Amino acid sequence: MDKLPIISGQDLIKLLLKLDYQVHHQTGSHIILRQNKEPFRRLTIPNHKEISIGTLRAIIRQVGITREEFVKLF
C-alpha cells in the first residue's frame, strides 16, 4: 500500500479539480467542492497548511478512488 503524502488544502483542491470537481463556495476555513457529473458529490476540504492523514483518507474514500490512484495523481 502506498504511503499518503503530506498535502495542503489548496494542493488537494488542485488535484480534485482534475477529477471534475469545481469550487462551489467557502465557509470559514473550509472550501466546498461539487462534482460536475452525476452523482454530484459534495466535498468539504479544510483550507489548512497540512491536512491530517485521517481526514485525507476520508476525502479519498468520498471521492471514490483508491489510495494508489490518489498517489498517482499527486
mmCIF file of the N, C-alpha and C atoms, coordinates in Angstrom:
data_MODEL
# 
_entry.id   MODEL 
# 
loop_
_atom_site.group_PDB 
_atom_site.id 
_atom_site.type_symbol 
_atom_site.label_atom_id 
_atom_site.label_alt_id 
_atom_site.label_comp_id 
_atom_site.label_asym_id 
_atom_site.label_entity_id 
_atom_site.label_seq_id 
_atom_site.pdbx_PDB_ins_code 
_atom_site.Cartn_x 
_atom_site.Cartn_y 
_atom_site.Cartn_z 
_atom_site.occupancy 
_atom_site.B_iso_or_equiv 
_atom_site.pdbx_formal_charge 
_atom_site.auth_seq_id 
_atom_site.auth_comp_id 
_atom_site.auth_asym_id 
_atom_site.auth_atom_id 
_atom_site.pdbx_PDB_model_num 
ATOM 1   N N  . MET A 1 1  ? 0.839   -1.172 0.000   1.00 0.00 ? 1  MET A N  1 
ATOM 2   C CA . MET A 1 1  ? 0.000   0.000  0.000   1.00 0.00 ? 1  MET A CA 1 
ATOM 3   C C  . MET A 1 1  ? 0.891   1.245  0.000   1.00 0.00 ? 1  MET A C  1 
ATOM 4   N N  . ASP A 1 2  ? 0.578   2.206  -0.839  1.00 0.00 ? 2  ASP A N  1 
ATOM 5   C CA . ASP A 1 2  ? 1.370   3.422  -0.934  1.00 0.00 ? 2  ASP A CA 1 
ATOM 6   C C  . ASP A 1 2  ? 1.109   4.332  0.258   1.00 0.00 ? 2  ASP A C  1 
ATOM 7   N N  . LYS A 1 3  ? 2.157   5.008  0.694   1.00 0.00 ? 3  LYS A N  1 
ATOM 8   C CA . LYS A 1 3  ? 2.035   5.956  1.788   1.00 0.00 ? 3  LYS A CA 1 
ATOM 9   C C  . LYS A 1 3  ? 1.448   7.254  1.264   1.00 0.00 ? 3  LYS A C  1 
ATOM 10  N N  . LEU A 1 4  ? 0.509   7.825  2.004   1.00 0.00 ? 4  LEU A N  1 
ATOM 11  C CA . LEU A 1 4  ? -0.119  9.065  1.572   1.00 0.00 ? 4  LEU A CA 1 
ATOM 12  C C  . LEU A 1 4  ? 0.821   10.242 1.800   1.00 0.00 ? 4  LEU A C  1 
ATOM 13  N N  . PRO A 1 5  ? 0.864   11.176 0.872   1.00 0.00 ? 5  PRO A N  1 
ATOM 14  C CA . PRO A 1 5  ? 1.747   12.342 1.022   1.00 0.00 ? 5  PRO A CA 1 
ATOM 15  C C  . PRO A 1 5  ? 1.144   13.366 1.980   1.00 0.00 ? 5  PRO A C  1 
ATOM 16  N N  . ILE A 1 6  ? 1.987   14.196 2.538   1.00 0.00 ? 6  ILE A N  1 
ATOM 17  C CA . ILE A 1 6  ? 1.517   15.340 3.321   1.00 0.00 ? 6  ILE A CA 1 
ATOM 18  C C  . ILE A 1 6  ? 1.147   16.412 2.302   1.00 0.00 ? 6  ILE A C  1 
ATOM 19  N N  . ILE A 1 7  ? -0.072  16.906 2.405   1.00 0.00 ? 7  ILE A N  1 
ATOM 20  C CA . ILE A 1 7  ? -0.604  17.792 1.370   1.00 0.00 ? 7  ILE A CA 1 
ATOM 21  C C  . ILE A 1 7  ? -1.394  18.915 2.034   1.00 0.00 ? 7  ILE A C  1 
ATOM 22  N N  . SER A 1 8  ? -1.382  20.085 1.408   1.00 0.00 ? 8  SER A N  1 
ATOM 23  C CA . SER A 1 8  ? -2.154  21.216 1.919   1.00 0.00 ? 8  SER A CA 1 
ATOM 24  C C  . SER A 1 8  ? -3.556  21.185 1.308   1.00 0.00 ? 8  SER A C  1 
ATOM 25  N N  . GLY A 1 9  ? -4.442  21.973 1.880   1.00 0.00 ? 9  GLY A N  1 
ATOM 26  C CA . GLY A 1 9  ? -5.802  22.057 1.364   1.00 0.00 ? 9  GLY A CA 1 
ATOM 27  C C  . GLY A 1 9  ? -5.840  22.580 -0.063  1.00 0.00 ? 9  GLY A C  1 
ATOM 28  N N  . GLN A 1 10 ? -5.033  23.582 -0.355  1.00 0.00 ? 10 GLN A N  1 
ATOM 29  C CA . GLN A 1 10 ? -5.009  24.158 -1.705  1.00 0.00 ? 10 GLN A CA 1 
ATOM 30  C C  . GLN A 1 10 ? -4.497  23.151 -2.730  1.00 0.00 ? 10 GLN A C  1 
ATOM 31  N N  . ASP A 1 11 ? -3.466  22.377 -2.358  1.00 0.00 ? 11 ASP A N  1 
ATOM 32  C CA . ASP A 1 11 ? -2.939  21.367 -3.282  1.00 0.00 ? 11 ASP A CA 1 
ATOM 33  C C  . ASP A 1 11 ? -3.960  20.257 -3.523  1.00 0.00 ? 11 ASP A C  1 
ATOM 34  N N  . LEU A 1 12 ? -4.699  19.883 -2.476  1.00 0.00 ? 12 LEU A N  1 
ATOM 35  C CA . LEU A 1 12 ? -5.733  18.870 -2.625  1.00 0.00 ? 12 LEU A CA 1 
ATOM 36  C C  . LEU A 1 12 ? -6.843  19.360 -3.550  1.00 0.00 ? 12 LEU A C  1 
ATOM 37  N N  . ILE A 1 13 ? -7.204  20.607 -3.431  1.00 0.00 ? 13 ILE A N  1 
ATOM 38  C CA . ILE A 1 13 ? -8.239  21.176 -4.301  1.00 0.00 ? 13 ILE A CA 1 
ATOM 39  C C  . ILE A 1 13 ? -7.774  21.151 -5.751  1.00 0.00 ? 13 ILE A C  1 
ATOM 40  N N  . LYS A 1 14 ? -6.510  21.470 -6.008  1.00 0.00 ? 14 LYS A N  1 
ATOM 41  C CA . LYS A 1 14 ? -5.975  21.423 -7.375  1.00 0.00 ? 14 LYS A CA 1 
ATOM 42  C C  . LYS A 1 14 ? -6.086  20.019 -7.963  1.00 0.00 ? 14 LYS A C  1 
ATOM 43  N N  . LEU A 1 15 ? -5.809  18.994 -7.130  1.00 0.00 ? 15 LEU A N  1 
ATOM 44  C CA . LEU A 1 15 ? -5.939  17.613 -7.601  1.00 0.00 ? 15 LEU A CA 1 
ATOM 45  C C  . LEU A 1 15 ? -7.389  17.259 -7.894  1.00 0.00 ? 15 LEU A C  1 
ATOM 46  N N  . LEU A 1 16 ? -8.286  17.706 -7.023  1.00 0.00 ? 16 LEU A N  1 
ATOM 47  C CA . LEU A 1 16 ? -9.701  17.368 -7.208  1.00 0.00 ? 16 LEU A CA 1 
ATOM 48  C C  . LEU A 1 16 ? -10.311 18.097 -8.404  1.00 0.00 ? 16 LEU A C  1 
ATOM 49  N N  . LEU A 1 17 ? -9.764  19.250 -8.753  1.00 0.00 ? 17 LEU A N  1 
ATOM 50  C CA . LEU A 1 17 ? -10.237 19.943 -9.954  1.00 0.00 ? 17 LEU A CA 1 
ATOM 51  C C  . LEU A 1 17 ? -9.959  19.110 -11.200 1.00 0.00 ? 17 LEU A C  1 
ATOM 52  N N  . LYS A 1 18 ? -8.878  18.322 -11.169 1.00 0.00 ? 18 LYS A N  1 
ATOM 53  C CA . LYS A 1 18 ? -8.563  17.428 -12.290 1.00 0.00 ? 18 LYS A CA 1 
ATOM 54  C C  . LYS A 1 18 ? -9.579  16.288 -12.390 1.00 0.00 ? 18 LYS A C  1 
ATOM 55  N N  . LEU A 1 19 ? -10.240 15.973 -11.276 1.00 0.00 ? 19 LEU A N  1 
ATOM 56  C CA . LEU A 1 19 ? -11.218 14.885 -11.248 1.00 0.00 ? 19 LEU A CA 1 
ATOM 57  C C  . LEU A 1 19 ? -12.646 15.388 -11.448 1.00 0.00 ? 19 LEU A C  1 
ATOM 58  N N  . ASP A 1 20 ? -12.789 16.525 -12.088 1.00 0.00 ? 20 ASP A N  1 
ATOM 59  C CA . ASP A 1 20 ? -14.091 17.080 -12.468 1.00 0.00 ? 20 ASP A CA 1 
ATOM 60  C C  . ASP A 1 20 ? -14.896 17.604 -11.275 1.00 0.00 ? 20 ASP A C  1 
ATOM 61  N N  . TYR A 1 21 ? -14.204 18.153 -10.294 1.00 0.00 ? 21 TYR A N  1 
ATOM 62  C CA . TYR A 1 21 ? -14.858 18.878 -9.210  1.00 0.00 ? 21 TYR A CA 1 
ATOM 63  C C  . TYR A 1 21 ? -14.667 20.359 -9.463  1.00 0.00 ? 21 TYR A C  1 
ATOM 64  N N  . GLN A 1 22 ? -15.551 21.173 -8.901  1.00 0.00 ? 22 GLN A N  1 
ATOM 65  C CA . GLN A 1 22 ? -15.393 22.614 -9.007  1.00 0.00 ? 22 GLN A CA 1 
ATOM 66  C C  . GLN A 1 22 ? -15.667 23.240 -7.648  1.00 0.00 ? 22 GLN A C  1 
ATOM 67  N N  . VAL A 1 23 ? -15.072 24.387 -7.391  1.00 0.00 ? 23 VAL A N  1 
ATOM 68  C CA . VAL A 1 23 ? -15.292 25.084 -6.130  1.00 0.00 ? 23 VAL A CA 1 
ATOM 69  C C  . VAL A 1 23 ? -16.710 25.631 -6.139  1.00 0.00 ? 23 VAL A C  1 
ATOM 70  N N  . HIS A 1 24 ? -17.481 25.266 -5.139  1.00 0.00 ? 24 HIS A N  1 
ATOM 71  C CA . HIS A 1 24 ? -18.871 25.712 -5.036  1.00 0.00 ? 24 HIS A CA 1 
ATOM 72  C C  . HIS A 1 24 ? -18.956 26.966 -4.169  1.00 0.00 ? 24 HIS A C  1 
ATOM 73  N N  . HIS A 1 25 ? -18.414 26.886 -2.955  1.00 0.00 ? 25 HIS A N  1 
ATOM 74  C CA . HIS A 1 25 ? -18.355 28.054 -2.082  1.00 0.00 ? 25 HIS A CA 1 
ATOM 75  C C  . HIS A 1 25 ? -17.402 27.783 -0.928  1.00 0.00 ? 25 HIS A C  1 
ATOM 76  N N  . GLN A 1 26 ? -17.194 28.801 -0.105  1.00 0.00 ? 26 GLN A N  1 
ATOM 77  C CA . GLN A 1 26 ? -16.322 28.663 1.047   1.00 0.00 ? 26 GLN A CA 1 
ATOM 78  C C  . GLN A 1 26 ? -17.056 29.156 2.282   1.00 0.00 ? 26 GLN A C  1 
ATOM 79  N N  . THR A 1 27 ? -16.932 28.390 3.361   1.00 0.00 ? 27 THR A N  1 
ATOM 80  C CA . THR A 1 27 ? -17.498 28.784 4.645   1.00 0.00 ? 27 THR A CA 1 
ATOM 81  C C  . THR A 1 27 ? -16.368 28.757 5.667   1.00 0.00 ? 27 THR A C  1 
ATOM 82  N N  . GLY A 1 28 ? -15.939 29.917 6.097   1.00 0.00 ? 28 GLY A N  1 
ATOM 83  C CA . GLY A 1 28 ? -14.816 29.991 7.033   1.00 0.00 ? 28 GLY A CA 1 
ATOM 84  C C  . GLY A 1 28 ? -13.559 29.453 6.398   1.00 0.00 ? 28 GLY A C  1 
ATOM 85  N N  . SER A 1 29 ? -12.931 28.470 7.068   1.00 0.00 ? 29 SER A N  1 
ATOM 86  C CA . SER A 1 29 ? -11.697 27.906 6.541   1.00 0.00 ? 29 SER A CA 1 
ATOM 87  C C  . SER A 1 29 ? -11.938 26.597 5.791   1.00 0.00 ? 29 SER A C  1 
ATOM 88  N N  . HIS A 1 30 ? -13.175 26.333 5.413   1.00 0.00 ? 30 HIS A N  1 
ATOM 89  C CA . HIS A 1 30 ? -13.500 25.110 4.682   1.00 0.00 ? 30 HIS A CA 1 
ATOM 90  C C  . HIS A 1 30 ? -14.057 25.461 3.305   1.00 0.00 ? 30 HIS A C  1 
ATOM 91  N N  . ILE A 1 31 ? -13.539 24.779 2.294   1.00 0.00 ? 31 ILE A N  1 
ATOM 92  C CA . ILE A 1 31 ? -13.958 25.019 0.916   1.00 0.00 ? 31 ILE A CA 1 
ATOM 93  C C  . ILE A 1 31 ? -14.823 23.845 0.478   1.00 0.00 ? 31 ILE A C  1 
ATOM 94  N N  . ILE A 1 32 ? -15.982 24.148 -0.076  1.00 0.00 ? 32 ILE A N  1 
ATOM 95  C CA . ILE A 1 32 ? -16.926 23.138 -0.520  1.00 0.00 ? 32 ILE A CA 1 
ATOM 96  C C  . ILE A 1 32 ? -16.766 22.953 -2.024  1.00 0.00 ? 32 ILE A C  1 
ATOM 97  N N  . LEU A 1 33 ? -16.518 21.712 -2.439  1.00 0.00 ? 33 LEU A N  1 
ATOM 98  C CA . LEU A 1 33 ? -16.393 21.377 -3.853  1.00 0.00 ? 33 LEU A CA 1 
ATOM 99  C C  . LEU A 1 33 ? -17.618 20.579 -4.274  1.00 0.00 ? 33 LEU A C  1 
ATOM 100 N N  . ARG A 1 34 ? -17.982 20.701 -5.532  1.00 0.00 ? 34 ARG A N  1 
ATOM 101 C CA . ARG A 1 34 ? -19.118 19.966 -6.070  1.00 0.00 ? 34 ARG A CA 1 
ATOM 102 C C  . ARG A 1 34 ? -18.682 19.270 -7.348  1.00 0.00 ? 34 ARG A C  1 
ATOM 103 N N  . GLN A 1 35 ? -19.102 18.024 -7.507  1.00 0.00 ? 35 GLN A N  1 
ATOM 104 C CA . GLN A 1 35 ? -18.765 17.250 -8.697  1.00 0.00 ? 35 GLN A CA 1 
ATOM 105 C C  . GLN A 1 35 ? -19.639 17.715 -9.854  1.00 0.00 ? 35 GLN A C  1 
ATOM 106 N N  . ASN A 1 36 ? -19.047 17.834 -11.043 1.00 0.00 ? 36 ASN A N  1 
ATOM 107 C CA . ASN A 1 36 ? -19.765 18.330 -12.215 1.00 0.00 ? 36 ASN A CA 1 
ATOM 108 C C  . ASN A 1 36 ? -20.664 17.292 -12.868 1.00 0.00 ? 36 ASN A C  1 
ATOM 109 N N  . LYS A 1 37 ? -20.419 16.013 -12.598 1.00 0.00 ? 37 LYS A N  1 
ATOM 110 C CA . LYS A 1 37 ? -21.225 14.968 -13.214 1.00 0.00 ? 37 LYS A CA 1 
ATOM 111 C C  . LYS A 1 37 ? -21.896 14.146 -12.122 1.00 0.00 ? 37 LYS A C  1 
ATOM 112 N N  . GLU A 1 38 ? -22.850 13.339 -12.499 1.00 0.00 ? 38 GLU A N  1 
ATOM 113 C CA . GLU A 1 38 ? -23.545 12.526 -11.505 1.00 0.00 ? 38 GLU A CA 1 
ATOM 114 C C  . GLU A 1 38 ? -22.565 11.610 -10.820 1.00 0.00 ? 38 GLU A C  1 
ATOM 115 N N  . PRO A 1 39 ? -22.674 11.378 -9.560  1.00 0.00 ? 39 PRO A N  1 
ATOM 116 C CA . PRO A 1 39 ? -23.763 11.639 -8.627  1.00 0.00 ? 39 PRO A CA 1 
ATOM 117 C C  . PRO A 1 39 ? -23.693 12.996 -7.935  1.00 0.00 ? 39 PRO A C  1 
ATOM 118 N N  . PHE A 1 40 ? -22.993 13.967 -8.489  1.00 0.00 ? 40 PHE A N  1 
ATOM 119 C CA . PHE A 1 40 ? -22.912 15.335 -7.971  1.00 0.00 ? 40 PHE A CA 1 
ATOM 120 C C  . PHE A 1 40 ? -22.506 15.360 -6.500  1.00 0.00 ? 40 PHE A C  1 
ATOM 121 N N  . ARG A 1 41 ? -21.433 14.659 -6.170  1.00 0.00 ? 41 ARG A N  1 
ATOM 122 C CA . ARG A 1 41 ? -20.940 14.622 -4.793  1.00 0.00 ? 41 ARG A CA 1 
ATOM 123 C C  . ARG A 1 41 ? -20.484 16.003 -4.340  1.00 0.00 ? 41 ARG A C  1 
ATOM 124 N N  . ARG A 1 42 ? -20.567 16.225 -3.035  1.00 0.00 ? 42 ARG A N  1 
ATOM 125 C CA . ARG A 1 42 ? -20.051 17.454 -2.427  1.00 0.00 ? 42 ARG A CA 1 
ATOM 126 C C  . ARG A 1 42 ? -18.982 17.061 -1.423  1.00 0.00 ? 42 ARG A C  1 
ATOM 127 N N  . LEU A 1 43 ? -17.875 17.759 -1.450  1.00 0.00 ? 43 LEU A N  1 
ATOM 128 C CA . LEU A 1 43 ? -16.772 17.506 -0.537  1.00 0.00 ? 43 LEU A CA 1 
ATOM 129 C C  . LEU A 1 43 ? -16.454 18.767 0.247   1.00 0.00 ? 43 LEU A C  1 
ATOM 130 N N  . THR A 1 44 ? -16.110 18.598 1.499   1.00 0.00 ? 44 THR A N  1 
ATOM 131 C CA . THR A 1 44 ? -15.663 19.707 2.326   1.00 0.00 ? 44 THR A CA 1 
ATOM 132 C C  . THR A 1 44 ? -14.167 19.535 2.560   1.00 0.00 ? 44 THR A C  1 
ATOM 133 N N  . ILE A 1 45 ? -13.398 20.501 2.094   1.00 0.00 ? 45 ILE A N  1 
ATOM 134 C CA . ILE A 1 45 ? -11.943 20.445 2.197   1.00 0.00 ? 45 ILE A CA 1 
ATOM 135 C C  . ILE A 1 45 ? -11.473 21.535 3.151   1.00 0.00 ? 45 ILE A C  1 
ATOM 136 N N  . PRO A 1 46 ? -10.762 21.162 4.223   1.00 0.00 ? 46 PRO A N  1 
ATOM 137 C CA . PRO A 1 46 ? -10.229 22.199 5.117   1.00 0.00 ? 46 PRO A CA 1 
ATOM 138 C C  . PRO A 1 46 ? -9.090  22.952 4.423   1.00 0.00 ? 46 PRO A C  1 
ATOM 139 N N  . ASN A 1 47 ? -9.131  24.258 4.483   1.00 0.00 ? 47 ASN A N  1 
ATOM 140 C CA . ASN A 1 47 ? -8.096  25.077 3.849   1.00 0.00 ? 47 ASN A CA 1 
ATOM 141 C C  . ASN A 1 47 ? -6.963  25.296 4.851   1.00 0.00 ? 47 ASN A C  1 
ATOM 142 N N  . HIS A 1 48 ? -6.264  24.196 5.164   1.00 0.00 ? 48 HIS A N  1 
ATOM 143 C CA . HIS A 1 48 ? -5.175  24.223 6.128   1.00 0.00 ? 48 HIS A CA 1 
ATOM 144 C C  . HIS A 1 48 ? -3.848  23.989 5.416   1.00 0.00 ? 48 HIS A C  1 
ATOM 145 N N  . LYS A 1 49 ? -2.762  24.349 6.086   1.00 0.00 ? 49 LYS A N  1 
ATOM 146 C CA . LYS A 1 49 ? -1.434  24.134 5.509   1.00 0.00 ? 49 LYS A CA 1 
ATOM 147 C C  . LYS A 1 49 ? -1.130  22.652 5.374   1.00 0.00 ? 49 LYS A C  1 
ATOM 148 N N  . GLU A 1 50 ? -1.672  21.852 6.279   1.00 0.00 ? 50 GLU A N  1 
ATOM 149 C CA . GLU A 1 50 ? -1.423  20.420 6.263   1.00 0.00 ? 50 GLU A CA 1 
ATOM 150 C C  . GLU A 1 50 ? -2.695  19.694 6.683   1.00 0.00 ? 50 GLU A C  1 
ATOM 151 N N  . ILE A 1 51 ? -3.187  18.815 5.814   1.00 0.00 ? 51 ILE A N  1 
ATOM 152 C CA . ILE A 1 51 ? -4.391  18.042 6.114   1.00 0.00 ? 51 ILE A CA 1 
ATOM 153 C C  . ILE A 1 51 ? -3.974  16.767 6.825   1.00 0.00 ? 51 ILE A C  1 
ATOM 154 N N  . SER A 1 52 ? -4.664  16.450 7.915   1.00 0.00 ? 52 SER A N  1 
ATOM 155 C CA . SER A 1 52 ? -4.302  15.248 8.666   1.00 0.00 ? 52 SER A CA 1 
ATOM 156 C C  . SER A 1 52 ? -4.562  14.001 7.811   1.00 0.00 ? 52 SER A C  1 
ATOM 157 N N  . ILE A 1 53 ? -3.820  12.941 8.110   1.00 0.00 ? 53 ILE A N  1 
ATOM 158 C CA . ILE A 1 53 ? -3.898  11.719 7.316   1.00 0.00 ? 53 ILE A CA 1 
ATOM 159 C C  . ILE A 1 53 ? -5.296  11.107 7.381   1.00 0.00 ? 53 ILE A C  1 
ATOM 160 N N  . GLY A 1 54 ? -5.929  11.124 8.549   1.00 0.00 ? 54 GLY A N  1 
ATOM 161 C CA . GLY A 1 54 ? -7.283  10.569 8.682   1.00 0.00 ? 54 GLY A CA 1 
ATOM 162 C C  . GLY A 1 54 ? -8.292  11.329 7.840   1.00 0.00 ? 54 GLY A C  1 
ATOM 163 N N  . THR A 1 55 ? -8.185  12.647 7.833   1.00 0.00 ? 55 THR A N  1 
ATOM 164 C CA . THR A 1 55 ? -9.074  13.470 7.015   1.00 0.00 ? 55 THR A CA 1 
ATOM 165 C C  . THR A 1 55 ? -8.835  13.213 5.538   1.00 0.00 ? 55 THR A C  1 
ATOM 166 N N  . LEU A 1 56 ? -7.570  13.092 5.162   1.00 0.00 ? 56 LEU A N  1 
ATOM 167 C CA . LEU A 1 56 ? -7.224  12.822 3.766   1.00 0.00 ? 56 LEU A CA 1 
ATOM 168 C C  . LEU A 1 56 ? -7.775  11.471 3.325   1.00 0.00 ? 56 LEU A C  1 
ATOM 169 N N  . ARG A 1 57 ? -7.649  10.455 4.182   1.00 0.00 ? 57 ARG A N  1 
ATOM 170 C CA . ARG A 1 57 ? -8.200  9.131  3.860   1.00 0.00 ? 57 ARG A CA 1 
ATOM 171 C C  . ARG A 1 57 ? -9.713  9.193  3.664   1.00 0.00 ? 57 ARG A C  1 
ATOM 172 N N  . ALA A 1 58 ? -10.397 9.949  4.525   1.00 0.00 ? 58 ALA A N  1 
ATOM 173 C CA . ALA A 1 58 ? -11.848 10.078 4.418   1.00 0.00 ? 58 ALA A CA 1 
ATOM 174 C C  . ALA A 1 58 ? -12.245 10.776 3.115   1.00 0.00 ? 58 ALA A C  1 
ATOM 175 N N  . ILE A 1 59 ? -11.506 11.803 2.727   1.00 0.00 ? 59 ILE A N  1 
ATOM 176 C CA . ILE A 1 59 ? -11.803 12.517 1.488   1.00 0.00 ? 59 ILE A CA 1 
ATOM 177 C C  . ILE A 1 59 ? -11.577 11.608 0.284   1.00 0.00 ? 59 ILE A C  1 
ATOM 178 N N  . ILE A 1 60 ? -10.489 10.837 0.300   1.00 0.00 ? 60 ILE A N  1 
ATOM 179 C CA . ILE A 1 60 ? -10.208 9.906  -0.801  1.00 0.00 ? 60 ILE A CA 1 
ATOM 180 C C  . ILE A 1 60 ? -11.336 8.887  -0.925  1.00 0.00 ? 60 ILE A C  1 
ATOM 181 N N  . ARG A 1 61 ? -11.814 8.403  0.209   1.00 0.00 ? 61 ARG A N  1 
ATOM 182 C CA . ARG A 1 61 ? -12.919 7.431  0.209   1.00 0.00 ? 61 ARG A CA 1 
ATOM 183 C C  . ARG A 1 61 ? -14.189 8.062  -0.360  1.00 0.00 ? 61 ARG A C  1 
ATOM 184 N N  . GLN A 1 62 ? -14.477 9.326  -0.002  1.00 0.00 ? 62 GLN A N  1 
ATOM 185 C CA . GLN A 1 62 ? -15.661 10.018 -0.516  1.00 0.00 ? 62 GLN A CA 1 
ATOM 186 C C  . GLN A 1 62 ? -15.576 10.250 -2.019  1.00 0.00 ? 62 GLN A C  1 
ATOM 187 N N  . VAL A 1 63 ? -14.367 10.502 -2.513  1.00 0.00 ? 63 VAL A N  1 
ATOM 188 C CA . VAL A 1 63 ? -14.181 10.718 -3.956  1.00 0.00 ? 63 VAL A CA 1 
ATOM 189 C C  . VAL A 1 63 ? -14.437 9.427  -4.722  1.00 0.00 ? 63 VAL A C  1 
ATOM 190 N N  . GLY A 1 64 ? -14.127 8.293  -4.086  1.00 0.00 ? 64 GLY A N  1 
ATOM 191 C CA . GLY A 1 64 ? -14.373 7.004  -4.732  1.00 0.00 ? 64 GLY A CA 1 
ATOM 192 C C  . GLY A 1 64 ? -13.181 6.459  -5.494  1.00 0.00 ? 64 GLY A C  1 
ATOM 193 N N  . ILE A 1 65 ? -11.982 6.859  -5.082  1.00 0.00 ? 65 ILE A N  1 
ATOM 194 C CA . ILE A 1 65 ? -10.775 6.324  -5.707  1.00 0.00 ? 65 ILE A CA 1 
ATOM 195 C C  . ILE A 1 65 ? -9.957  5.605  -4.632  1.00 0.00 ? 65 ILE A C  1 
ATOM 196 N N  . THR A 1 66 ? -8.985  4.820  -5.070  1.00 0.00 ? 66 THR A N  1 
ATOM 197 C CA . THR A 1 66 ? -8.123  4.116  -4.136  1.00 0.00 ? 66 THR A CA 1 
ATOM 198 C C  . THR A 1 66 ? -6.942  4.992  -3.754  1.00 0.00 ? 66 THR A C  1 
ATOM 199 N N  . ARG A 1 67 ? -6.228  4.584  -2.715  1.00 0.00 ? 67 ARG A N  1 
ATOM 200 C CA . ARG A 1 67 ? -5.025  5.315  -2.315  1.00 0.00 ? 67 ARG A CA 1 
ATOM 201 C C  . ARG A 1 67 ? -4.000  5.339  -3.441  1.00 0.00 ? 67 ARG A C  1 
ATOM 202 N N  . GLU A 1 68 ? -3.866  4.199  -4.120  1.00 0.00 ? 68 GLU A N  1 
ATOM 203 C CA . GLU A 1 68 ? -2.881  4.124  -5.204  1.00 0.00 ? 68 GLU A CA 1 
ATOM 204 C C  . GLU A 1 68 ? -3.223  5.089  -6.328  1.00 0.00 ? 68 GLU A C  1 
ATOM 205 N N  . GLU A 1 69 ? -4.500  5.193  -6.677  1.00 0.00 ? 69 GLU A N  1 
ATOM 206 C CA . GLU A 1 69 ? -4.920  6.143  -7.714  1.00 0.00 ? 69 GLU A CA 1 
ATOM 207 C C  . GLU A 1 69 ? -4.646  7.574  -7.263  1.00 0.00 ? 69 GLU A C  1 
ATOM 208 N N  . PHE A 1 70 ? -4.886  7.862  -5.987  1.00 0.00 ? 70 PHE A N  1 
ATOM 209 C CA . PHE A 1 70 ? -4.626  9.198  -5.475  1.00 0.00 ? 70 PHE A CA 1 
ATOM 210 C C  . PHE A 1 70 ? -3.144  9.546  -5.549  1.00 0.00 ? 70 PHE A C  1 
ATOM 211 N N  . VAL A 1 71 ? -2.297  8.610  -5.146  1.00 0.00 ? 71 VAL A N  1 
ATOM 212 C CA . VAL A 1 71 ? -0.847  8.859  -5.151  1.00 0.00 ? 71 VAL A CA 1 
ATOM 213 C C  . VAL A 1 71 ? -0.357  9.084  -6.583  1.00 0.00 ? 71 VAL A C  1 
ATOM 214 N N  . LYS A 1 72 ? -0.930  8.363  -7.559  1.00 0.00 ? 72 LYS A N  1 
ATOM 215 C CA . LYS A 1 72 ? -0.558  8.572  -8.961  1.00 0.00 ? 72 LYS A CA 1 
ATOM 216 C C  . LYS A 1 72 ? -0.934  9.965  -9.446  1.00 0.00 ? 72 LYS A C  1 
ATOM 217 N N  . LEU A 1 73 ? -2.073  10.500 -8.960  1.00 0.00 ? 73 LEU A N  1 
ATOM 218 C CA . LEU A 1 73 ? -2.480  11.851 -9.336  1.00 0.00 ? 73 LEU A CA 1 
ATOM 219 C C  . LEU A 1 73 ? -1.543  12.890 -8.750  1.00 0.00 ? 73 LEU A C  1 
ATOM 220 N N  . PHE A 1 74 ? -1.018  12.605 -7.572  1.00 0.00 ? 74 PHE A N  1 
ATOM 221 C CA . PHE A 1 74 ? -0.165  13.542 -6.859  1.00 0.00 ? 74 PHE A CA 1 
ATOM 222 C C  . PHE A 1 74 ? 1.152   13.657 -7.586  1.00 0.00 ? 74 PHE A C  1 
# 
